[in-house]
Each structure stands twice: as C-alpha cells, then as structure tokens.
Amino acid sequence: MTPGIRPLIAGNWKMNGLSADIGELEAMAEAAFGGADALICVPATLMTRAHVALEGKLQLGGQDCHTAAAGAHTGDVSAEMLADAGATHVLVGHSERRTDHGETDGIVADKAEAAWRAGLTAVICIGETKAEREGGKTLSVLSRQIPGSVPKEAKAKNTVIAYEPVWAIGTGLTPTVEDVAEAHAHIRKELETLLGEEAGKMRILYGGSVKPGNATELLSIEHVDGALVGGASLKAVDFLAIAAACPV
C-alpha cells in the first residue's frame, strides 16, 4: 500500500448478473468495510437496481462509456446516463474492451475525459498480454499505455489506475510478488513524469485473478492501493473477504 492513500476494492461483474443476483449486492451493503472504499461495477441492465440495493454504502460503477454525451450510437451508454442511474465511477480501457472492440489508448483517454465531464471517476485499465510478458516488454507496454491512456489533466480525485496483466485475468494465474511490485513502482514513476505531484496521491489497483487466498499478499505490496476483482466479486462472501485483507 502507499502511505496516506485509502485503498479501494473494486468489483467488476463483467457480463454477469440478473435480478436474482441483487441479493449479493444487498449483502455487501450490510457489511462494514473498515479502512477501505468499495466499488461494484455492474452491467448497465442492473445499474438502477444496484443503486437502490447498495444504499450508498458502496460506490457504483459502469463498465464502459461512450465518448459522446448523447447521439446516434445504438447500443452504447454515455457517462451521463451512468451518472443519472446512480454511478460514481466507470471502467475505461479494460483489456476485454481493448481486445474485443479494438479500443486504442487514444479512445481510452477520450472515454476518461467523458467520465470526468459527467462527474464520474474514471478507472483507467492498463496491462500487458502474455506474449508481451514473455517477450520482456511489460514495462515498455506500461510506458506506452500510461501517457496514451491517461490525459494530462488527470487528478487523484477523478482518476484511478488499474494494472491488470491480461494473461492473469480469469486464468487463476498471478504474477509473482516481485513482478507486481516492479510493475506498480514503474507505473507510479511514469505517472509522476506525466502528472507531477498529483501522481503520489493517485490510487493504483492490481487486478488479475485476485481471490481471498492471495489478497493479503497482493495488498501488502508497495504501491498496490487496492484491487480490481473479477469473478470473486460476484459473491459477497468472497468480495468481503478480499476487502477484509486490506492492511489497516
């Protein structure tokens, strides 16, 4: 963790969740999170119901937004729509968006600015593929993605960085403690180059097969200011166990 930064445990439900799953959100809202903030990013179909279920006790996020506030973009959701439904955050640039929809760093930066326009906090996702990791390109990929995806106007109050090595998402694989420490230290350094003193206050989350069994170890690493949790965020018991692993 970074001294002086309150950790954030964020859940990403991805394309999962029906009305029957609202009870998991209600169970999360009944829990105490102690020294961490908590965020759940649900599908757009559940946004308004999740807002009611969470009762403001957890923050609510969308999983993507369009760059425009409104217009002829069938099937898309604007940041303003998410905010109107009760969201406080939105993920932008998740690897699955980059891979499945061809989103570039420039598009991700534009979406971050759209999030700010609507009063949302942008959770900007970055991370290397398996081929890039095996080719020894992890740090160079991060050095490209950060200035490309993070606008120079980013502030700690409206921006969170989430490092997710693509090859670790949903695979059960995680980098070594040393690898995570190296990546997060590098991200902090690149943010300092881009943003100056503001970088020292910005939260950097780790994501990629975060589970109750490895959360304590991951959250104890320097510059890891929380976690972006995928599958383990679908069940309140698992998500709460990860949140409880945050150092006090």
Stockholm file with secondary structure:
# STOCKHOLM 1.0

chainA/1-248         MTPGIRPLIAGNWKMNGLSADIGELEAMAEAAFGGADALICVPATLMTRAHVALEGKLQLGGQDCHTAAAGAHTGDVSAEMLADAGATHVLVGHSERRTDHGETDGIVADKAEAAWRAGLTAVICIGETKAEREGGKTLSVLSRQIPGSVPKEAKAKNTVIAYEPVWAIGTGLTPTVEDVAEAHAHIRKELETLLGEEAGKMRILYGGSVKPGNATELLSIEHVDGALVGGASLKAVDFLAIAAACPV
#=GR chainA/1-248 SS CCTTCCCEEEEECCSCCCGGGHHHHHHHHTSCCTTCEEEEECCGGGHHHHHHHHTTSSEEEESCCBSSSSSSCTTCCBHHHHHHTTCSEEEESCHHHHHHHCCCHHHHHHHHHHHHHTTCEEEEEECCCHHHHHTTCHHHHHHHHHHHHSCTTCCTTTEEEEECCGGGTTTSCCCCHHHHHHHHHHHHHHHHHHHGGGGGGCCEEEESSCCHHHHHHHHTSTTCCEEEESGGGSSHHHHHHHHHTSCC
#=GC SS_cons         CCTTCCCEEEEECCSCCCGGGHHHHHHHHTSCCTTCEEEEECCGGGHHHHHHHHTTSSEEEESCCBSSSSSSCTTCCBHHHHHHTTCSEEEESCHHHHHHHCCCHHHHHHHHHHHHHTTCEEEEEECCCHHHHHTTCHHHHHHHHHHHHSCTTCCTTTEEEEECCGGGTTTSCCCCHHHHHHHHHHHHHHHHHHHGGGGGGCCEEEESSCCHHHHHHHHTSTTCCEEEESGGGSSHHHHHHHHHTSCC
//
